[in-house]
């Protein structure tokens, strides 16, 4: 659905797009589209033509990639306000991971070619997206630093800490405003569902977290602080 008339309110929400000049902003609004998708919808698969760049307006998306033998698996999450994918701009012909809706989602999207043309024409947009790429790299370095350890227990705890920092919202306590599945935690932390369940039970008993109906609440925020 084309929502060019109402696109301004969406553009205003996203720091990486607000920097556009008026002329380029109008061009973006003319070429940006909006869709809603149900839980479980696949936005694109690994290897699909990389013809769209998305902004997640609401909801949660899981990205994943596995090797042909299904022996090595990567998973991560994208939350509201994120522009994705930012890797492969100007060079990749295909997406290099799959994106699946964890919840019902709202997305805005623009043709990859249009965004790349705007990046060439608008220095501030280019700078903002390079900063976004740097942030993604920093997040991956943090993940490697804290989640590549021989202790499965520590990997699970550090996974929770990373999720709290990246996706957490603060009310009376920090919480993840989306359902977090044990299966996703096991893939993220590189261990089994059984190990994740055991660690969660320990943390619940120690009053570090609350985990009911897939809702994750951090009771002891300081326990999940990590240095960067």
C-alpha positions as CSV (number, residue, x, y, z in Angstrom):
1,X,0.0,0.0,0.0
2,X,1.4,3.4,-1.0
3,X,1.2,5.8,1.9
4,X,3.2,8.7,0.5
5,X,0.6,11.2,1.9
6,X,1.2,9.9,5.4
7,X,4.8,8.9,5.1
8,X,6.1,11.9,6.9
9,X,5.0,10.7,10.3
10,X,6.9,7.5,9.7
11,X,10.0,9.2,8.4
12,X,10.1,11.4,11.5
13,X,10.4,8.4,13.7
14,X,13.7,7.2,12.2
15,X,16.9,9.0,13.0
16,X,18.6,7.7,9.9
17,X,16.0,9.1,7.6
18,X,15.2,12.4,9.3
19,X,18.5,13.9,8.1
20,X,17.4,14.0,4.5
21,X,17.2,17.3,2.6
22,X,13.6,18.4,1.8
23,X,14.0,17.4,-1.9
24,X,15.4,14.0,-1.1
25,X,12.8,13.5,1.7
26,X,10.0,14.1,-0.8
27,X,11.6,11.6,-3.2
28,X,11.8,9.0,-0.4
29,X,8.2,9.6,0.6
30,X,7.1,9.1,-3.0
31,X,8.9,5.8,-3.2
32,X,8.2,4.4,0.2
33,X,5.5,1.8,0.9
34,X,3.8,0.4,4.0
35,X,2.6,-3.1,4.8
36,X,1.5,-5.1,7.7
37,X,2.3,-8.8,8.0
38,X,1.1,-11.5,10.4
39,X,3.2,-13.4,12.9
40,X,5.3,-16.0,11.0
41,X,5.4,-14.2,7.7
42,X,8.7,-14.5,5.9
43,X,9.8,-11.1,4.5
44,X,12.6,-12.6,2.5
45,X,14.8,-15.7,2.4
46,X,18.6,-16.0,2.3
47,X,19.5,-15.8,-1.4
48,X,16.4,-13.8,-2.5
49,X,17.0,-10.8,-4.7
50,X,18.0,-7.9,-2.5
51,X,15.5,-5.4,-4.0
52,X,14.1,-3.8,-0.9
53,X,15.3,-2.0,2.3
54,X,13.0,-2.0,5.2
55,X,12.2,0.0,8.3
56,X,10.4,-1.8,11.1
57,X,7.6,0.4,12.4
58,X,6.3,-2.0,15.0
59,X,6.8,-5.5,16.2
60,X,9.8,-7.9,16.3
61,X,11.6,-9.7,13.4
62,X,14.0,-12.6,13.7
63,X,16.9,-12.9,11.3
64,X,18.5,-16.2,10.7
65,X,21.1,-18.0,8.6
66,X,22.3,-21.6,8.5
67,X,24.7,-23.6,6.4
68,X,23.6,-26.3,3.9
69,X,24.1,-29.0,6.5
70,X,22.1,-27.1,9.3
71,X,25.1,-27.6,11.5
72,X,25.9,-24.0,12.0
73,X,23.2,-21.5,12.8
74,X,23.0,-17.7,13.3
75,X,20.0,-15.9,14.7
76,X,19.4,-12.3,15.9
77,X,16.5,-9.9,16.4
78,X,15.4,-6.6,14.8
79,X,13.1,-4.3,16.8
80,X,11.1,-1.1,16.2
81,X,12.8,1.8,14.4
82,X,15.6,-0.3,12.8
83,X,16.6,0.1,9.2
84,X,17.6,-3.3,7.6
85,X,19.5,-4.8,6.1
86,X,22.4,-2.3,6.1
87,X,25.0,-4.8,5.1
88,X,25.7,-5.3,1.4
89,X,24.7,-1.9,0.3
90,X,26.1,-1.1,-3.2
91,X,27.5,-4.6,-3.7
92,X,25.3,-7.5,-2.7
93,X,22.7,-8.8,-5.2
94,X,21.0,-11.1,-2.8
95,X,20.0,-11.1,0.9
96,X,22.4,-13.1,3.0
97,X,19.9,-14.0,5.8
98,X,16.2,-14.7,6.2
99,X,13.8,-12.4,8.0
100,X,10.7,-13.7,9.8
101,X,8.0,-11.9,11.8
102,X,8.1,-13.0,15.4
103,X,4.9,-10.9,16.1
104,X,2.5,-9.1,13.8
105,X,4.6,-6.4,12.2
106,X,4.3,-3.1,10.4
107,X,7.1,-2.2,7.9
108,X,7.9,0.6,5.5
109,X,10.1,-0.2,2.6
110,X,11.8,1.4,-0.3
111,X,13.6,-0.1,-3.4
112,X,17.3,-0.7,-2.7
113,X,18.3,1.2,-5.8
114,X,16.3,4.3,-4.7
115,X,17.9,4.3,-1.2
116,X,21.4,3.8,-2.7
117,X,20.8,6.7,-5.0
118,X,19.7,8.9,-2.1
119,X,22.8,7.9,-0.2
120,X,25.0,9.1,-3.1
121,X,23.0,12.3,-3.3
122,X,22.7,13.1,0.4
123,X,25.9,13.1,2.5
124,X,24.0,13.3,5.8
125,X,22.1,10.1,5.0
126,X,25.3,8.4,3.9
127,X,26.9,9.3,7.2
128,X,23.9,8.2,9.2
129,X,23.8,4.8,7.6
130,X,27.6,4.3,8.0
131,X,27.1,5.0,11.7
132,X,24.3,2.4,11.7
133,X,26.6,-0.1,10.1
134,X,29.2,0.7,12.8
135,X,26.7,0.1,15.5
136,X,25.8,-3.3,14.1
137,X,29.5,-4.2,14.0
138,X,29.9,-3.1,17.6
139,X,26.9,-5.2,18.7
140,X,28.4,-8.2,16.9
141,X,31.8,-7.7,18.6
142,X,30.0,-7.5,22.0
143,X,28.1,-10.7,21.2
144,X,31.3,-12.5,20.2
145,X,33.1,-11.3,23.3
146,X,30.4,-12.5,25.7
147,X,28.8,-15.4,23.9
148,X,31.9,-17.3,22.7
149,X,32.7,-19.0,26.0
150,X,32.9,-22.7,27.0
151,X,30.3,-22.1,29.8
152,X,26.8,-22.6,28.4
153,X,25.4,-21.1,31.6
154,X,27.4,-17.9,31.0
155,X,26.3,-17.8,27.3
156,X,22.7,-17.9,28.3
157,X,23.1,-15.1,30.9
158,X,25.1,-12.9,28.6
159,X,22.5,-13.5,25.8
160,X,19.8,-12.2,28.2
161,X,22.0,-9.2,29.0
162,X,22.5,-8.4,25.3
163,X,18.8,-8.7,24.6
164,X,18.0,-6.4,27.5
165,X,20.4,-3.8,26.3
166,X,19.3,-3.9,22.7
167,X,15.6,-4.6,22.9
168,X,14.6,-3.8,26.5
169,X,12.1,-1.2,27.6
170,X,12.0,0.4,31.1
171,X,8.8,0.5,33.1
172,X,9.0,-0.4,36.8
173,X,11.7,-2.9,35.6
174,X,13.4,-3.6,32.4
175,X,11.5,-6.0,30.1
176,X,11.4,-7.3,26.6
177,X,8.1,-6.1,25.0
178,X,7.9,-9.1,22.7
179,X,7.5,-12.8,23.3
180,X,10.9,-14.5,23.7
181,X,10.9,-18.2,22.9
182,X,13.2,-20.7,24.6
183,X,14.1,-22.1,21.2
184,X,15.3,-18.7,20.0
185,X,17.4,-18.2,23.2
186,X,19.0,-21.6,22.6
187,X,20.0,-20.7,19.0
188,X,21.2,-17.2,20.1
189,X,23.4,-18.6,22.9
190,X,24.5,-21.7,21.0
191,X,23.2,-24.3,23.5
192,X,20.3,-26.7,23.9
193,X,16.7,-25.9,24.9
194,X,17.2,-28.0,28.1
195,X,20.2,-25.9,29.2
196,X,18.3,-22.6,28.5
197,X,15.3,-23.9,30.5
198,X,17.6,-24.9,33.4
199,X,19.4,-21.5,33.5
200,X,16.1,-19.6,33.4
201,X,14.7,-21.7,36.3
202,X,17.9,-20.9,38.3
203,X,17.6,-17.1,37.5
204,X,13.9,-17.2,38.4
205,X,14.7,-18.9,41.7
206,X,17.4,-16.3,42.4
207,X,14.9,-13.5,41.6
208,X,17.0,-12.2,38.8
209,X,14.2,-12.5,36.2
210,X,10.6,-13.3,35.7
211,X,9.6,-15.4,32.7
212,X,5.9,-16.2,32.2
213,X,4.0,-16.7,29.0
214,X,7.2,-15.9,27.0
215,X,7.4,-12.5,28.7
216,X,10.9,-11.7,30.0
217,X,11.3,-9.2,32.9
218,X,14.6,-8.3,34.4
219,X,14.2,-8.0,38.2
220,X,17.9,-7.5,39.0
221,X,19.0,-5.1,36.3
222,X,22.6,-4.8,37.6
223,X,23.1,-8.6,37.3
224,X,22.8,-8.3,33.5
225,X,25.2,-5.3,33.0
226,X,28.0,-6.0,30.5
227,X,31.0,-3.8,29.6
228,X,31.6,-2.7,26.0
